[in-house]
């Protein structure tokens, strides 16, 4: 019975971490859409006309999006840390979060943090 409760708790932590990471990345994308992304994408030779609509919509809410992104990414990082700690203590016969999922969450956190910092710096 304890394994079932622990499995549900682990599943909820994974789900929460994924939702928070995606939410943090989306709001950081909105923050970076006005200035940072056009500069970075134009440097790479990619057209940025499609960002105009997103930038126009998100510009009035820039500070709120920054706060939401920061809180989401920090909460997701905390959940990822707990998931990582549980995976270290996990035995061979217990169910653990797969390494690919933990790596995917870490990559998402890094992308979201990069977008947030770029959106903050390139105004």
N, CA, C and O of each residue as an XYZ file, in Angstrom:
492
protein
N       0.816     -1.187      0.000
C       0.000      0.000      0.000
C       0.866      1.260      0.000
O       0.536      2.250     -0.654
N       1.967      1.213      0.733
C       2.857      2.382      0.781
C       3.481      2.631     -0.584
O       3.729      3.781     -0.946
N       3.744      1.551     -1.364
C       4.301      1.737     -2.698
C       3.306      2.422     -3.624
O       3.694      3.222     -4.475
N       2.006      2.106     -3.457
C       0.994      2.738     -4.288
C       0.874      4.224     -3.965
O       0.757      5.045     -4.874
N       0.902      4.575     -2.682
C       0.820      5.976     -2.281
C       2.055      6.717     -2.760
O       1.956      7.838     -3.259
N       3.214      6.097     -2.612
C       4.457      6.716     -3.062
C       4.455      6.879     -4.575
O       4.960      7.880     -5.083
N       3.900      5.919     -5.305
C       3.825      6.012     -6.757
C       2.910      7.141     -7.209
O       3.219      7.839     -8.175
N       1.779      7.329     -6.515
C       0.863      8.412     -6.846
C       1.518      9.747     -6.543
O       1.386     10.688     -7.326
N       2.218      9.847     -5.425
C       2.902     11.090     -5.070
C       3.986     11.418     -6.090
O       4.133     12.574     -6.486
N       4.739     10.418     -6.516
C       5.781     10.625     -7.526
C       5.166     11.048     -8.849
O       5.698     11.923     -9.533
N       4.060     10.438     -9.210
C       3.373     10.781    -10.450
C       2.864     12.227    -10.398
O       2.955     12.950    -11.390
N       2.338     12.643     -9.268
C       1.863     14.015     -9.118
C       3.017     15.015     -9.167
O       2.873     16.103     -9.723
N       4.156     14.650     -8.590
C       5.323     15.524     -8.653
C       5.808     15.674    -10.097
O       6.151     16.775    -10.528
N       5.834     14.578    -10.834
C       6.251     14.642    -12.245
C       5.295     15.492    -13.054
O       5.719     16.340    -13.839
N       3.999     15.265    -12.863
C       2.995     16.033    -13.587
C       3.093     17.522    -13.260
O       3.032     18.368    -14.152
N       3.244     17.828    -11.980
C       3.374     19.223    -11.566
C       4.626     19.870    -12.122
O       4.591     21.016    -12.569
N       5.730     19.142    -12.096
C       6.979     19.687    -12.628
C       6.865     19.935    -14.126
O       7.359     20.946    -14.623
N       6.218     19.023    -14.852
C       6.061     19.221    -16.293
C       5.163     20.426    -16.589
O       5.483     21.236    -17.459
N       4.047     20.547    -15.875
C       3.145     21.670    -16.109
C       3.794     23.001    -15.753
O       3.647     23.983    -16.481
N       4.507     23.033    -14.642
C       5.178     24.270    -14.252
C       6.292     24.642    -15.229
O       6.487     25.820    -15.526
N       7.013     23.656    -15.723
C       8.076     23.936    -16.688
C       7.502     24.480    -17.985
O       8.013     25.465    -18.518
N       6.453     23.860    -18.501
C       5.834     24.331    -19.736
C       5.226     25.720    -19.537
O       5.346     26.578    -20.412
N       4.575     25.949    -18.394
C       4.019     27.267    -18.117
C       5.084     28.336    -17.986
O       4.914     29.452    -18.477
N       6.181     27.999    -17.326
C       7.285     28.944    -17.197
C       7.930     29.251    -18.528
O       8.294     30.397    -18.792
N       8.079     28.231    -19.381
C       8.652     28.455    -20.707
C       7.722     29.310    -21.568
O       8.187     30.185    -22.299
N       6.424     29.066    -21.489
C       5.473     29.829    -22.302
C       5.439     31.292    -21.883
O       5.429     32.181    -22.735
N       5.422     31.549    -20.587
C       5.397     32.945    -20.152
C       6.741     33.623    -20.419
O       6.770     34.816    -20.722
N       7.840     32.902    -20.317
C       9.146     33.473    -20.655
C       9.239     33.748    -22.151
O       9.885     34.712    -22.562
N       8.607     32.917    -22.965
C       8.553     33.163    -24.404
C       7.800     34.458    -24.695
O       8.199     35.232    -25.566
N       6.710     34.691    -23.964
C       5.967     35.933    -24.128
C       6.783     37.145    -23.726
O       6.688     38.196    -24.360
N       7.585     37.011    -22.677
C       8.445     38.113    -22.239
C       9.517     38.400    -23.281
O       9.812     39.562    -23.562
N      10.097     37.365    -23.852
C      11.203     37.536    -24.784
C      10.750     37.827    -26.211
O      11.582     38.127    -27.068
N       9.443     37.745    -26.484
C       8.958     37.884    -27.856
C       9.120     39.292    -28.412
O       9.212     39.463    -29.627
N       9.157     40.291    -27.559
C       9.211     41.660    -28.091
C      10.607     42.052    -28.547
O      10.744     42.722    -29.570
N      11.617     41.667    -27.842
C      12.947     42.196    -28.151
C      14.017     41.117    -28.305
O      14.756     41.114    -29.289
N      14.101     40.231    -27.369
C      15.202     39.268    -27.356
C      15.097     38.236    -28.474
O      16.077     37.978    -29.173
N      13.925     37.648    -28.645
C      13.789     36.618    -29.673
C      13.990     37.149    -31.085
O      14.661     36.490    -31.880
N      13.435     38.323    -31.438
C      13.731     38.823    -32.792
C      15.219     39.045    -33.037
O      15.719     38.766    -34.127
N      15.925     39.544    -32.028
C      17.367     39.762    -32.191
C      18.090     38.424    -32.373
O      18.914     38.275    -33.275
N      17.777     37.462    -31.516
C      18.450     36.164    -31.578
C      18.103     35.397    -32.851
O      18.979     34.807    -33.483
N      16.825     35.405    -33.227
C      16.426     34.672    -34.424
C      16.927     35.340    -35.698
O      17.316     34.656    -36.645
N      16.920     36.677    -35.728
C      17.439     37.380    -36.902
C      18.938     37.159    -37.056
O      19.452     37.107    -38.173
N      19.630     37.031    -35.943
C      21.058     36.726    -35.994
C      21.291     35.347    -36.610
O      22.276     35.129    -37.315
N      20.379     34.428    -36.339
C      20.498     33.084    -36.902
C      19.954     33.002    -38.321
O      20.036     31.949    -38.953
N      19.390     34.116    -38.838
C      18.881     34.124    -40.197
C      17.457     33.643    -40.323
O      17.023     33.288    -41.418
N      16.721     33.622    -39.232
C      15.332     33.159    -39.234
C      14.419     34.383    -39.196
O      14.665     35.313    -38.428
N      13.380     34.391    -40.010
C      12.450     35.509    -40.049
C      11.677     35.646    -38.746
O      11.369     34.650    -38.091
N      11.368     36.875    -38.375
C      10.723     37.120    -37.086
C       9.401     37.858    -37.209
O       8.894     38.362    -36.207
N       8.829     37.941    -38.396
C       7.571     38.661    -38.573
C       6.438     38.005    -37.790
O       5.521     38.697    -37.347
N       6.480     36.709    -37.613
C       5.431     35.990    -36.906
C       5.402     36.313    -35.410
O       4.413     36.030    -34.735
N       6.484     36.905    -34.890
C       6.513     37.260    -33.469
C       5.766     38.553    -33.160
O       5.533     38.860    -31.990
N       5.387     39.315    -34.180
C       4.747     40.604    -33.966
C       3.434     40.464    -33.194
O       3.179     41.228    -32.263
N       2.624     39.519    -33.566
C       1.344     39.310    -32.874
C       1.533     38.910    -31.421
O       0.832     39.403    -30.537
N       2.470     38.026    -31.181
C       2.744     37.588    -29.806
C       3.302     38.742    -28.988
O       2.908     38.937    -27.839
N       4.211     39.505    -29.570
C       4.814     40.629    -28.855
C       3.778     41.706    -28.558
O       3.785     42.286    -27.472
N       2.886     41.982    -29.510
C       1.850     42.991    -29.305
C       0.900     42.576    -28.191
O       0.486     43.405    -27.382
N       0.557     41.304    -28.150
C      -0.351     40.804    -27.125
C       0.306     40.772    -25.746
O      -0.337     41.098    -24.748
N       1.564     40.390    -25.683
C       2.206     40.185    -24.378
C       2.900     41.422    -23.821
O       3.249     41.439    -22.640
N       3.111     42.451    -24.628
C       3.843     43.637    -24.151
C       3.191     44.312    -22.954
O       3.913     44.684    -22.028
N       1.858     44.497    -22.909
C       1.284     45.158    -21.729
C       1.397     44.329    -20.454
O       1.327     44.874    -19.352
N       1.567     43.040    -20.593
C       1.614     42.136    -19.436
C       3.021     41.646    -19.151
O       3.196     40.611    -18.508
N       4.006     42.355    -19.609
C       5.404     41.910    -19.516
C       5.839     41.639    -18.081
O       6.406     40.584    -17.796
N       5.580     42.577    -17.177
C       6.030     42.377    -15.789
C       5.270     41.240    -15.115
O       5.855     40.489    -14.334
N       3.982     41.101    -15.402
C       3.222     39.989    -14.822
C       3.721     38.656    -15.374
O       3.826     37.676    -14.637
N       4.028     38.622    -16.666
C       4.558     37.394    -17.263
C       5.926     37.040    -16.683
O       6.240     35.863    -16.506
N       6.735     38.047    -16.391
C       8.042     37.778    -15.784
C       7.880     37.151    -14.408
O       8.592     36.206    -14.069
N       6.949     37.669    -13.615
C       6.718     37.132    -12.277
C       6.186     35.707    -12.353
O       6.646     34.828    -11.624
N       5.213     35.478    -13.238
C       4.649     34.138    -13.404
C       5.724     33.157    -13.860
O       5.800     32.033    -13.363
N       6.544     33.583    -14.799
C       7.604     32.720    -15.307
C       8.616     32.390    -14.216
O       9.019     31.237    -14.066
N       9.019     33.387    -13.465
C       9.997     33.166    -12.400
C       9.462     32.212    -11.343
O      10.163     31.292    -10.922
N       8.222     32.429    -10.911
C       7.631     31.555     -9.892
C       7.465     30.139    -10.423
O       7.763     29.175     -9.718
N       6.992     30.003    -11.662
C       6.796     28.671    -12.246
C       8.113     27.920    -12.388
O       8.199     26.738    -12.058
N       9.134     28.608    -12.877
C      10.422     27.940    -13.069
C      11.077     27.576    -11.744
O      11.696     26.518    -11.633
N      10.948     28.442    -10.734
C      11.514     28.105     -9.417
C      10.778     26.939     -8.771
O      11.405     26.059     -8.181
N       9.447     26.925     -8.878
C       8.686     25.809     -8.312
C       9.002     24.512     -9.046
O       9.114     23.456     -8.422
N       9.144     24.585    -10.356
C       9.498     23.398    -11.133
C      10.890     22.901    -10.781
O      11.125     21.694    -10.714
N      11.816     23.832    -10.554
C      13.169     23.429    -10.151
C      13.135     22.736     -8.792
O      13.857     21.764     -8.573
N      12.302     23.230     -7.882
C      12.162     22.579     -6.582
C      11.592     21.183     -6.701
O      12.059     20.260     -6.033
N      10.585     21.019     -7.546
C      10.024     19.682     -7.755
C      11.017     18.755     -8.443
O      11.101     17.572     -8.112
N      11.760     19.284     -9.387
C      12.779     18.465    -10.053
C      13.849     18.030     -9.064
O      14.341     16.904     -9.141
N      14.211     18.895     -8.150
C      15.192     18.531     -7.123
C      14.650     17.404     -6.251
O      15.379     16.466     -5.930
N      13.355     17.488     -5.857
C      12.751     16.409     -5.056
C      12.680     15.104     -5.841
O      12.921     14.029     -5.292
N      12.348     15.202     -7.130
C      12.298     13.999     -7.968
C      13.682     13.374     -8.080
O      13.827     12.153     -8.039
N      14.695     14.219     -8.220
C      16.070     13.726     -8.313
C      16.494     13.057     -7.004
O      17.160     12.021     -7.024
N      16.118     13.635     -5.883
C      16.449     13.027     -4.588
C      15.755     11.679     -4.424
O      16.356     10.728     -3.925
N      14.497     11.593     -4.840
C      13.774     10.322     -4.764
C      14.407      9.282     -5.683
O      14.453      8.100     -5.341
N      14.890      9.709     -6.838
C      15.516      8.767     -7.776
C      16.840      8.245     -7.230
O      17.204      7.096     -7.477
N      17.553      9.076     -6.496
C      18.816      8.610     -5.893
C      18.573      7.564     -4.817
O      19.364      6.633     -4.666
N      17.489      7.709     -4.072
C      17.190      6.788     -2.974
C      16.414      5.569     -3.438
O      16.172      4.642     -2.665
N      16.030      5.578     -4.694
C      15.204      4.512     -5.232
C      16.019      3.225     -5.354
O      17.154      3.234     -5.830
N      15.429      2.144     -4.926
C      16.092      0.851     -5.044
C      15.847      0.227     -6.402
O      15.177      0.815     -7.250
N      16.389     -0.965     -6.609
C      16.241     -1.650     -7.892
C      14.816     -2.131     -8.129
O      14.376     -2.199     -9.277
N      14.078     -2.469     -7.057
C      12.742     -3.019     -7.218
C      11.650     -1.951     -7.172
O      10.481     -2.276     -7.380
N      11.982     -0.716     -6.911
C      10.986      0.345     -6.814
C      10.859      1.087     -8.144
O      11.736      1.012     -9.005
N       9.748      1.802     -8.285
C       9.507      2.585     -9.493
C      10.102      3.974     -9.314
O       9.812      4.660     -8.334
N      10.930      4.384    -10.261
C      11.563      5.701    -10.217
C      11.217      6.486    -11.472
O      10.806      5.920    -12.485
N      11.389      7.778    -11.390
C      11.195      8.631    -12.554
C      12.304      8.339    -13.558
O      13.478      8.322    -13.188
N      11.956      8.111    -14.813
C      12.989      7.791    -15.812
C      13.979      8.940    -15.990
O      13.638     10.112    -15.827
N      15.193      8.576    -16.325
C      16.250      9.578    -16.495
C      15.950     10.513    -17.656
O      16.292     11.693    -17.590
N      15.316     10.017    -18.723
C      15.004     10.865    -19.866
C      14.017     11.964    -19.484
O      14.094     13.075    -20.008
N      13.091     11.663    -18.578
C      12.125     12.662    -18.143
C      12.792     13.728    -17.276
O      12.499     14.917    -17.404
N      13.688     13.295    -16.397
C      14.415     14.259    -15.563
C      15.309     15.146    -16.420
O      15.422     16.346    -16.167
N      15.940     14.567    -17.425
C      16.772     15.355    -18.333
C      15.927     16.327    -19.163
O      16.332     17.467    -19.390
N      14.769     15.878    -19.609
C      13.868     16.751    -20.354
C      13.383     17.925    -19.523
O      13.284     19.046    -20.022
N      13.081     17.670    -18.254
C      12.676     18.757    -17.362
C      13.816     19.744    -17.153
O      13.595     20.954    -17.122
N      15.022     19.235    -17.012
C      16.173     20.113    -16.830
C      16.404     20.973    -18.070
O      16.679     22.167    -17.951
N      16.296     20.382    -19.247
C      16.468     21.142    -20.491
C      15.371     22.201    -20.605
O      15.649     23.336    -20.995
N      14.135     21.844    -20.271
C      13.050     22.816    -20.301
C      13.269     23.961    -19.333
O      12.984     25.115    -19.652
N      13.776     23.644    -18.149
C      14.082     24.694    -17.169
C      15.174     25.622    -17.680
O      15.085     26.838    -17.512
N      16.194     25.062    -18.296
C      17.282     25.889    -18.823
C      16.814     26.772    -19.973
O      17.217     27.932    -20.065
N      15.972     26.239    -20.849
C      15.433     27.041    -21.948
C      14.549     28.156    -21.398
O      14.649     29.303    -21.833
N      13.691     27.822    -20.450
C      12.827     28.832    -19.852
C      13.612     29.909    -19.127
O      13.289     31.092    -19.229
N      14.643     29.507    -18.394
C      15.471     30.493    -17.691
C      16.232     31.359    -18.685
O      16.375     32.562    -18.469
N      16.720     30.768    -19.766
C      17.417     31.544    -20.791
C      16.502     32.562    -21.451
O      16.896     33.707    -21.671
N      15.280     32.147    -21.767
C      14.316     33.078    -22.353
C      13.958     34.194    -21.383
O      13.819     35.350    -21.782
N      13.808     33.848    -20.113
C      13.468     34.851    -19.109
C      14.581     35.875    -18.944
O      14.325     37.078    -18.898
N      15.805     35.400    -18.856
C      16.945     36.323    -18.713
C      17.095     37.168    -19.972
O      17.339     38.371    -19.878
N      16.955     36.567    -21.136
C      17.067     37.338    -22.381
C      15.956     38.368    -22.495
O      16.193     39.490    -22.942
N      14.744     37.998    -22.093
C      13.642     38.949    -22.125
C      13.820     40.089    -21.144
O      13.368     41.206    -21.395
N      14.472     39.817    -20.036
C      14.729     40.854    -19.053
C      15.843     41.794    -19.513
O      15.743     43.009    -19.338
N      16.891     41.240    -20.094
C      18.051     42.043    -20.465
C      17.857     42.830    -21.754
O      18.302     43.974    -21.843
N      17.210     42.249    -22.748
C      17.080     42.903    -24.052
C      15.734     43.594    -24.168
O      14.821     43.079    -24.814
N      15.610     44.734    -23.558
C      14.366     45.504    -23.643
C      14.573     46.702    -24.513
O      13.646     47.485    -24.716
